[in-house]
Amino acid sequence: MEKRDVAVAVILTIVTCGIYGIYWSYKIAEGFDVTPTESRVTTTPGTTILLWIVTCGIYGYYCYYKWGCASVEISARYGRRSEDKGILYLVLAIFGLTIINNALIQSDFNTWTNYPPNYYYQQQNYWQPPPPPGTWR
């Protein structure tokens, strides 16, 4: 997951007539690919973009739905609550608002990269059980 300025990415997408948006979607697919989840798109980022183009965007609907579902699991790893955004991303994609989807996903990426996994739990000083017998020194 890479941190990006959302406003700059949106402006670049508009200025380049969507070409940067394709690259941005590739980087988002790459971010989800390196963060394994149970609810994920199983294709590589390059294949994801290729299928997206070949199916005239229909595969993108599936990707956005799966990415919205995966964001709940990733948020939980970082100690944050999140609702399932799969339906929201799907509806936005159907109405052609993928730039908003990318901005929302990138905002989540930026939040996740601010903290290491389990940061919240490390800060709470939860009691840790002792090591199993035989491993004491």
LOLO-811106 format. One record per residue: residue number from 1; residue in three letters; y, z, x of N, C-alpha, C, O in turn. Coordinates in steps of 0.02 Angstrom, whole numbers. Example, Ala and Ser with C-alpha at 12.3 -4.5 7.8 and 13.67 -1.06 7.14 Angstrom:
REM residues 2
+-----+-----+--------+--------+--------+--------+--------+--------+--------+--------+--------+--------+--------+--------+
:   n : res :   n_yy :   n_zz :   n_xx :  ca_yy :  ca_zz :  ca_xx :   c_yy :   c_zz :   c_xx :   o_yy :   o_zz :   o_xx :
+-----+-----+--------+--------+--------+--------+--------+--------+--------+--------+--------+--------+--------+--------+
:   1 : Ala :   -284 :    390 :    660 :   -225 :    390 :    615 :   -165 :    390 :    660 :   -166 :    423 :    712 :
:   2 : Ser :   -112 :    354 :    642 :    -53 :    357 :    684 :      2 :    394 :    645 :     57 :    402 :    670 :
+-----+-----+--------+--------+--------+--------+--------+--------+--------+--------+--------+--------+--------+--------+
REM end
This chain:
REM residues 137
+-----+-----+--------+--------+--------+--------+--------+--------+--------+--------+--------+--------+--------+--------+
:   n : res :   n_yy :   n_zz :   n_xx :  ca_yy :  ca_zz :  ca_xx :   c_yy :   c_zz :   c_xx :   o_yy :   o_zz :   o_xx :
+-----+-----+--------+--------+--------+--------+--------+--------+--------+--------+--------+--------+--------+--------+
:   1 : Met :    -58 :      0 :     41 :      0 :      0 :      0 :     62 :      0 :     44 :     68 :     39 :     91 :
:   2 : Glu :    105 :    -43 :     28 :    165 :    -52 :     68 :    226 :    -34 :     27 :    231 :    -52 :    -32 :
:   3 : Lys :    272 :      2 :     57 :    334 :     21 :     23 :    382 :    -38 :     25 :    394 :    -67 :     78 :
:   4 : Arg :    411 :    -55 :    -33 :    460 :   -108 :    -39 :    517 :    -86 :    -84 :    508 :    -45 :   -129 :
:   5 : Asp :    576 :   -114 :    -72 :    632 :   -101 :   -115 :    624 :   -144 :   -178 :    622 :   -205 :   -173 :
:   6 : Val :    618 :   -113 :   -235 :    605 :   -148 :   -298 :    662 :   -196 :   -315 :    649 :   -253 :   -335 :
:   7 : Ala :    723 :   -174 :   -307 :    781 :   -216 :   -325 :    783 :   -279 :   -282 :    796 :   -333 :   -308 :
:   8 : Val :    770 :   -272 :   -217 :    770 :   -330 :   -172 :    714 :   -378 :   -191 :    725 :   -439 :   -192 :
:   9 : Ala :    656 :   -352 :   -207 :    599 :   -394 :   -226 :    613 :   -432 :   -290 :    595 :   -491 :   -296 :
:  10 : Val :    645 :   -400 :   -339 :    663 :   -433 :   -402 :    714 :   -488 :   -389 :    707 :   -544 :   -414 :
:  11 : Ile :    765 :   -474 :   -348 :    816 :   -524 :   -333 :    785 :   -583 :   -296 :    801 :   -640 :   -311 :
:  12 : Leu :    742 :   -569 :   -247 :    709 :   -623 :   -210 :    666 :   -666 :   -256 :    663 :   -727 :   -248 :
:  13 : Thr :    632 :   -635 :   -303 :    591 :   -672 :   -351 :    634 :   -719 :   -393 :    616 :   -776 :   -405 :
:  14 : Ile :    691 :   -694 :   -415 :    736 :   -736 :   -456 :    767 :   -792 :   -415 :    769 :   -849 :   -437 :
:  15 : Val :    790 :   -775 :   -354 :    824 :   -825 :   -311 :    775 :   -880 :   -290 :    795 :   -938 :   -285 :
:  16 : Thr :    712 :   -863 :   -277 :    664 :   -913 :   -254 :    626 :   -945 :   -312 :    575 :   -979 :   -301 :
:  17 : Cys :    650 :   -935 :   -372 :    618 :   -964 :   -432 :    544 :   -945 :   -439 :    503 :   -986 :   -459 :
:  18 : Gly :    528 :   -884 :   -422 :    461 :   -858 :   -432 :    414 :   -863 :   -372 :    359 :   -835 :   -374 :
:  19 : Ile :    434 :   -899 :   -320 :    389 :   -906 :   -262 :    378 :   -838 :   -228 :    322 :   -822 :   -209 :
:  20 : Tyr :    431 :   -799 :   -220 :    422 :   -732 :   -192 :    380 :   -689 :   -238 :    344 :   -645 :   -215 :
:  21 : Gly :    383 :   -701 :   -304 :    342 :   -664 :   -351 :    268 :   -675 :   -340 :    228 :   -629 :   -349 :
:  22 : Ile :    250 :   -735 :   -320 :    179 :   -748 :   -304 :    158 :   -708 :   -242 :    105 :   -678 :   -241 :
:  23 : Tyr :    201 :   -708 :   -191 :    187 :   -669 :   -130 :    185 :   -595 :   -147 :    141 :   -558 :   -123 :
:  24 : Trp :    231 :   -573 :   -188 :    234 :   -502 :   -209 :    170 :   -483 :   -246 :    142 :   -429 :   -234 :
:  25 : Ser :    146 :   -526 :   -290 :     84 :   -513 :   -326 :     25 :   -510 :   -278 :    -21 :   -470 :   -287 :
:  26 : Tyr :     26 :   -553 :   -227 :    -27 :   -551 :   -175 :    -26 :   -483 :   -140 :    -79 :   -454 :   -129 :
:  27 : Lys :     33 :   -459 :   -122 :     38 :   -395 :    -87 :     16 :   -337 :   -133 :    -12 :   -288 :   -109 :
:  28 : Ile :     31 :   -343 :   -197 :      8 :   -292 :   -244 :    -69 :   -293 :   -249 :   -101 :   -240 :   -248 :
:  29 : Ala :    -98 :   -353 :   -253 :   -171 :   -359 :   -254 :   -201 :   -330 :   -190 :   -253 :   -298 :   -192 :
:  30 : Glu :   -167 :   -342 :   -134 :   -190 :   -315 :    -70 :   -187 :   -239 :    -71 :   -232 :   -206 :    -45 :
:  31 : Gly :   -135 :   -211 :   -100 :   -127 :   -138 :   -104 :   -182 :   -106 :   -145 :   -209 :    -54 :   -126 :
:  32 : Phe :   -200 :   -137 :   -201 :   -254 :   -111 :   -241 :   -322 :   -123 :   -208 :   -369 :    -85 :   -219 :
:  33 : Asp :   -327 :   -175 :   -168 :   -390 :   -191 :   -135 :   -407 :   -139 :    -81 :   -465 :   -122 :    -71 :
:  34 : Val :   -357 :   -113 :    -46 :   -369 :    -64 :      7 :   -376 :      7 :    -20 :   -392 :     53 :     17 :
:  35 : Thr :   -364 :     16 :    -85 :   -371 :     81 :   -117 :   -426 :     76 :   -168 :   -414 :     60 :   -226 :
:  36 : Pro :   -488 :     90 :   -147 :   -544 :     80 :   -193 :   -540 :    127 :   -253 :   -528 :    187 :   -246 :
:  37 : Thr :   -552 :     99 :   -311 :   -555 :    137 :   -373 :   -613 :    112 :   -414 :   -640 :     58 :   -401 :
:  38 : Glu :   -633 :    150 :   -464 :   -688 :    128 :   -507 :   -665 :     71 :   -552 :   -703 :     26 :   -568 :
:  39 : Ser :   -602 :     73 :   -572 :   -574 :     21 :   -616 :   -532 :    -24 :   -572 :   -473 :    -11 :   -561 :
:  40 : Arg :   -562 :    -78 :   -547 :   -525 :   -121 :   -501 :   -545 :   -194 :   -510 :   -597 :   -210 :   -539 :
:  41 : Val :   -502 :   -236 :   -485 :   -516 :   -307 :   -483 :   -561 :   -317 :   -422 :   -543 :   -296 :   -367 :
:  42 : Thr :   -618 :   -349 :   -431 :   -667 :   -353 :   -377 :   -658 :   -412 :   -331 :   -696 :   -420 :   -284 :
:  43 : Thr :   -608 :   -454 :   -343 :   -596 :   -511 :   -300 :   -547 :   -492 :   -244 :   -509 :   -444 :   -250 :
:  44 : Thr :   -549 :   -530 :   -190 :   -502 :   -519 :   -136 :   -432 :   -541 :   -158 :   -426 :   -579 :   -206 :
:  45 : Pro :   -380 :   -519 :   -124 :   -312 :   -539 :   -145 :   -302 :   -614 :   -146 :   -270 :   -640 :   -192 :
:  46 : Gly :   -327 :   -650 :    -96 :   -320 :   -722 :    -95 :   -355 :   -756 :   -153 :   -328 :   -802 :   -184 :
:  47 : Thr :   -415 :   -734 :   -167 :   -453 :   -761 :   -223 :   -420 :   -743 :   -290 :   -420 :   -783 :   -337 :
:  48 : Thr :   -391 :   -684 :   -293 :   -356 :   -663 :   -354 :   -299 :   -711 :   -369 :   -292 :   -734 :   -426 :
:  49 : Ile :   -258 :   -727 :   -319 :   -201 :   -772 :   -330 :   -226 :   -843 :   -345 :   -198 :   -877 :   -388 :
:  50 : Leu :   -279 :   -864 :   -311 :   -307 :   -931 :   -324 :   -333 :   -936 :   -396 :   -319 :   -985 :   -430 :
:  51 : Leu :   -370 :   -886 :   -419 :   -395 :   -887 :   -488 :   -338 :   -882 :   -538 :   -340 :   -911 :   -592 :
:  52 : Trp :   -286 :   -846 :   -518 :   -227 :   -840 :   -560 :   -196 :   -909 :   -572 :   -177 :   -927 :   -628 :
:  53 : Ile :   -190 :   -948 :   -518 :   -160 :  -1015 :   -522 :   -206 :  -1064 :   -559 :   -184 :  -1102 :   -602 :
:  54 : Val :   -272 :  -1062 :   -542 :   -320 :  -1109 :   -573 :   -326 :  -1098 :   -648 :   -334 :  -1146 :   -686 :
:  55 : Thr :   -323 :  -1035 :   -670 :   -330 :  -1021 :   -741 :   -263 :  -1021 :   -778 :   -259 :   -999 :   -835 :
:  56 : Cys :   -212 :  -1046 :   -745 :   -144 :  -1050 :   -775 :   -119 :   -982 :   -798 :    -85 :   -977 :   -850 :
:  57 : Gly :   -135 :   -930 :   -761 :   -109 :   -864 :   -774 :   -153 :   -818 :   -815 :   -139 :   -759 :   -821 :
:  58 : Ile :   -207 :   -844 :   -844 :   -250 :   -803 :   -886 :   -284 :   -749 :   -845 :   -291 :   -692 :   -868 :
:  59 : Tyr :   -305 :   -765 :   -784 :   -336 :   -714 :   -741 :   -286 :   -659 :   -725 :   -305 :   -601 :   -712 :
:  60 : Gly :   -222 :   -676 :   -724 :   -170 :   -626 :   -712 :   -168 :   -572 :   -765 :   -155 :   -514 :   -750 :
:  61 : Tyr :   -182 :   -591 :   -828 :   -185 :   -541 :   -881 :   -238 :   -489 :   -866 :   -227 :   -429 :   -873 :
:  62 : Tyr :   -297 :   -514 :   -846 :   -352 :   -469 :   -828 :   -332 :   -424 :   -770 :   -345 :   -364 :   -772 :
:  63 : Cys :   -300 :   -453 :   -719 :   -280 :   -414 :   -660 :   -231 :   -359 :   -678 :   -239 :   -302 :   -658 :
:  64 : Tyr :   -180 :   -377 :   -717 :   -131 :   -327 :   -735 :   -162 :   -270 :   -776 :   -145 :   -212 :   -767 :
:  65 : Tyr :   -208 :   -288 :   -821 :   -242 :   -236 :   -860 :   -282 :   -190 :   -814 :   -277 :   -128 :   -820 :
:  66 : Lys :   -320 :   -218 :   -768 :   -361 :   -177 :   -722 :   -317 :   -136 :   -675 :   -334 :    -78 :   -660 :
:  67 : Trp :   -261 :   -164 :   -652 :   -216 :   -127 :   -608 :   -184 :    -69 :   -645 :   -174 :    -15 :   -616 :
:  68 : Gly :   -169 :    -78 :   -709 :   -142 :    -23 :   -749 :   -192 :     33 :   -758 :   -174 :     92 :   -757 :
:  69 : Cys :   -255 :     15 :   -766 :   -308 :     66 :   -772 :   -320 :    101 :   -705 :   -331 :    161 :   -703 :
:  70 : Ala :   -317 :     63 :   -651 :   -329 :     92 :   -584 :   -273 :    138 :   -563 :   -284 :    184 :   -524 :
:  71 : Ser :   -212 :    126 :   -588 :   -156 :    168 :   -567 :   -164 :    240 :   -589 :   -138 :    285 :   -556 :
:  72 : Val :   -200 :    253 :   -644 :   -213 :    321 :   -666 :   -255 :    358 :   -614 :   -240 :    414 :   -596 :
:  73 : Glu :   -307 :    325 :   -591 :   -351 :    356 :   -542 :   -315 :    368 :   -475 :   -324 :    420 :   -444 :
:  74 : Ile :   -276 :    321 :   -454 :   -240 :    328 :   -391 :   -188 :    384 :   -397 :   -180 :    423 :   -351 :
:  75 : Ser :   -152 :    387 :   -453 :   -103 :    440 :   -463 :   -137 :    508 :   -460 :   -108 :    555 :   -431 :
:  76 : Ala :   -196 :    514 :   -488 :   -232 :    578 :   -486 :   -249 :    598 :   -415 :   -248 :    657 :   -398 :
:  77 : Arg :   -265 :    549 :   -373 :   -279 :    565 :   -302 :   -218 :    594 :   -267 :   -225 :    635 :   -221 :
:  78 : Tyr :   -160 :    573 :   -289 :    -98 :    597 :   -258 :    -70 :    657 :   -296 :    -12 :    677 :   -284 :
:  79 : Gly :   -109 :    686 :   -340 :    -89 :    746 :   -375 :    -36 :    736 :   -428 :      1 :    782 :   -445 :
:  80 : Arg :    -32 :    676 :   -454 :     18 :    660 :   -504 :    -17 :    640 :   -569 :    -71 :    611 :   -568 :
:  81 : Arg :     15 :    656 :   -623 :    -11 :    635 :   -688 :     17 :    566 :   -705 :     74 :    551 :   -689 :
:  82 : Ser :    -24 :    526 :   -736 :     -3 :    460 :   -757 :    -44 :    440 :   -817 :   -103 :    456 :   -823 :
:  83 : Glu :    -12 :    404 :   -862 :    -49 :    379 :   -919 :    -76 :    309 :   -902 :    -52 :    276 :   -856 :
:  84 : Asp :   -125 :    288 :   -940 :   -155 :    223 :   -930 :   -104 :    169 :   -949 :    -81 :    166 :  -1006 :
:  85 : Lys :    -86 :    127 :   -901 :    -35 :     77 :   -912 :    -65 :      7 :   -922 :    -29 :    -42 :   -922 :
:  86 : Gly :   -131 :      3 :   -929 :   -164 :    -61 :   -935 :   -139 :   -103 :   -993 :   -125 :   -162 :   -985 :
:  87 : Ile :   -133 :    -73 :  -1052 :   -111 :   -109 :  -1112 :    -38 :   -130 :  -1104 :    -19 :   -186 :  -1122 :
:  88 : Leu :      4 :    -85 :  -1076 :     74 :   -102 :  -1065 :     81 :   -162 :  -1020 :    118 :   -209 :  -1035 :
:  89 : Tyr :     45 :   -162 :   -963 :     48 :   -218 :   -916 :     22 :   -282 :   -948 :     48 :   -336 :   -935 :
:  90 : Leu :    -31 :   -276 :   -988 :    -58 :   -335 :  -1022 :     -8 :   -365 :  -1071 :      2 :   -426 :  -1071 :
:  91 : Val :     24 :   -324 :  -1111 :     73 :   -348 :  -1159 :    132 :   -380 :  -1124 :    156 :   -433 :  -1144 :
:  92 : Leu :    157 :   -347 :  -1071 :    213 :   -376 :  -1033 :    194 :   -443 :  -1003 :    234 :   -490 :  -1003 :
:  93 : Ala :    133 :   -449 :   -977 :    110 :   -512 :   -948 :    104 :   -567 :  -1001 :    122 :   -624 :   -988 :
:  94 : Ile :     80 :   -550 :  -1059 :     73 :   -599 :  -1113 :    142 :   -626 :  -1132 :    148 :   -686 :  -1147 :
:  95 : Phe :    192 :   -584 :  -1132 :    260 :   -605 :  -1149 :    298 :   -634 :  -1089 :    358 :   -647 :  -1094 :
:  96 : Gly :    263 :   -645 :  -1033 :    294 :   -677 :   -975 :    339 :   -632 :   -934 :    380 :   -657 :   -896 :
:  97 : Leu :    331 :   -567 :   -940 :    373 :   -520 :   -903 :    335 :   -490 :   -844 :    336 :   -430 :   -833 :
:  98 : Thr :    303 :   -533 :   -806 :    265 :   -509 :   -748 :    310 :   -479 :   -695 :    288 :   -438 :   -655 :
:  99 : Ile :    372 :   -500 :   -692 :    419 :   -471 :   -643 :    429 :   -397 :   -658 :    437 :   -357 :   -611 :
: 100 : Ile :    429 :   -378 :   -722 :    434 :   -307 :   -740 :    370 :   -271 :   -720 :    373 :   -214 :   -695 :
: 101 : Asn :    312 :   -302 :   -731 :    249 :   -273 :   -710 :    250 :   -259 :   -635 :    233 :   -205 :   -612 :
: 102 : Asn :    270 :   -310 :   -596 :    272 :   -301 :   -524 :    319 :   -245 :   -504 :    304 :   -207 :   -459 :
: 103 : Ala :    376 :   -241 :   -537 :    424 :   -188 :   -522 :    395 :   -119 :   -537 :    404 :    -72 :   -498 :
: 104 : Leu :    361 :   -112 :   -594 :    331 :    -48 :   -612 :    275 :    -29 :   -563 :    271 :     29 :   -542 :
: 105 : Ile :    234 :    -77 :   -546 :    179 :    -63 :   -499 :    207 :    -46 :   -431 :    183 :      0 :   -398 :
: 106 : Gln :    258 :    -83 :   -408 :    288 :    -68 :   -343 :    320 :      1 :   -343 :    317 :     36 :   -292 :
: 107 : Ser :    349 :     20 :   -398 :    378 :     87 :   -403 :    323 :    140 :   -394 :    334 :    191 :   -361 :
: 108 : Asp :    265 :    128 :   -425 :    209 :    174 :   -416 :    186 :    175 :   -343 :    174 :    228 :   -314 :
: 109 : Phe :    181 :    116 :   -312 :    162 :    113 :   -241 :    211 :    153 :   -198 :    190 :    190 :   -154 :
: 110 : Asn :    275 :    146 :   -212 :    325 :    182 :   -173 :    317 :    257 :   -181 :    326 :    295 :   -134 :
: 111 : Thr :    301 :    279 :   -242 :    289 :    350 :   -254 :    228 :    374 :   -216 :    229 :    428 :   -186 :
: 112 : Trp :    174 :    335 :   -218 :    112 :    355 :   -185 :    120 :    358 :   -110 :     90 :    401 :    -77 :
: 113 : Thr :    160 :    313 :    -81 :    166 :    312 :     -8 :    211 :    368 :     18 :    213 :    380 :     78 :
: 114 : Asn :    247 :    402 :    -27 :    288 :    458 :     -6 :    246 :    519 :     12 :    268 :    561 :     52 :
: 115 : Tyr :    187 :    524 :    -16 :    144 :    582 :     -5 :     75 :    560 :     15 :     50 :    509 :     -8 :
: 116 : Pro :     42 :    599 :     59 :    -28 :    584 :     75 :    -72 :    603 :     16 :    -51 :    642 :    -27 :
: 117 : Pro :   -133 :    575 :     12 :   -178 :    594 :    -43 :   -188 :    670 :    -44 :   -191 :    702 :      9 :
: 118 : Asn :   -194 :    698 :   -103 :   -204 :    769 :   -114 :   -147 :    812 :    -89 :   -156 :    872 :    -76 :
: 119 : Tyr :    -88 :    784 :    -81 :    -29 :    821 :    -57 :    -14 :    879 :   -103 :      0 :    934 :    -80 :
: 120 : Tyr :    -16 :    867 :   -167 :      1 :    919 :   -216 :    -46 :    978 :   -208 :    -25 :   1036 :   -208 :
: 121 : Tyr :   -111 :    964 :   -201 :   -160 :   1019 :   -196 :   -153 :   1056 :   -130 :   -165 :   1116 :   -127 :
: 122 : Gln :   -134 :   1021 :    -77 :   -124 :   1055 :    -12 :    -64 :   1102 :    -15 :    -63 :   1153 :     19 :
: 123 : Gln :    -15 :   1085 :    -56 :     45 :   1127 :    -61 :     34 :   1188 :   -105 :     75 :   1234 :   -103 :
: 124 : Gln :    -18 :   1190 :   -144 :    -28 :   1245 :   -191 :    -66 :   1304 :   -160 :    -73 :   1356 :   -192 :
: 125 : Asn :    -91 :   1297 :    -99 :   -128 :   1351 :    -65 :   -186 :   1377 :   -106 :   -194 :   1437 :   -115 :
: 126 : Tyr :   -226 :   1331 :   -131 :   -284 :   1351 :   -170 :   -335 :   1384 :   -124 :   -340 :   1369 :    -65 :
: 127 : Trp :   -372 :   1432 :   -153 :   -423 :   1467 :   -115 :   -478 :   1418 :    -95 :   -501 :   1379 :   -137 :
: 128 : Gln :   -498 :   1420 :    -33 :   -552 :   1377 :     -8 :   -615 :   1419 :      0 :   -611 :   1474 :     29 :
: 129 : Pro :   -672 :   1395 :    -23 :   -733 :   1434 :    -15 :   -753 :   1438 :     59 :   -736 :   1393 :     97 :
: 130 : Pro :   -789 :   1491 :     78 :   -810 :   1496 :    148 :   -862 :   1442 :    164 :   -894 :   1416 :    119 :
: 131 : Pro :   -871 :   1426 :    229 :   -922 :   1377 :    247 :   -991 :   1403 :    231 :  -1002 :   1463 :    227 :
: 132 : Pro :  -1040 :   1358 :    221 :  -1108 :   1380 :    206 :  -1138 :   1420 :    264 :  -1119 :   1409 :    322 :
: 133 : Pro :  -1184 :   1465 :    248 :  -1216 :   1505 :    302 :  -1250 :   1458 :    353 :  -1275 :   1405 :    336 :
: 134 : Gly :  -1249 :   1480 :    414 :  -1279 :   1441 :    468 :  -1227 :   1398 :    503 :  -1242 :   1372 :    557 :
: 135 : Thr :  -1168 :   1391 :    475 :  -1116 :   1351 :    508 :  -1062 :   1396 :    536 :  -1013 :   1371 :    565 :
: 136 : Trp :  -1068 :   1462 :    527 :  -1018 :   1508 :    554 :  -1024 :   1513 :    629 :  -1079 :   1504 :    656 :
: 137 : Arg :   -972 :   1526 :    661 :   -974 :   1535 :    734 :   -951 :   1603 :    753 :   -949 :   1620 :    812 :
+-----+-----+--------+--------+--------+--------+--------+--------+--------+--------+--------+--------+--------+--------+
REM end
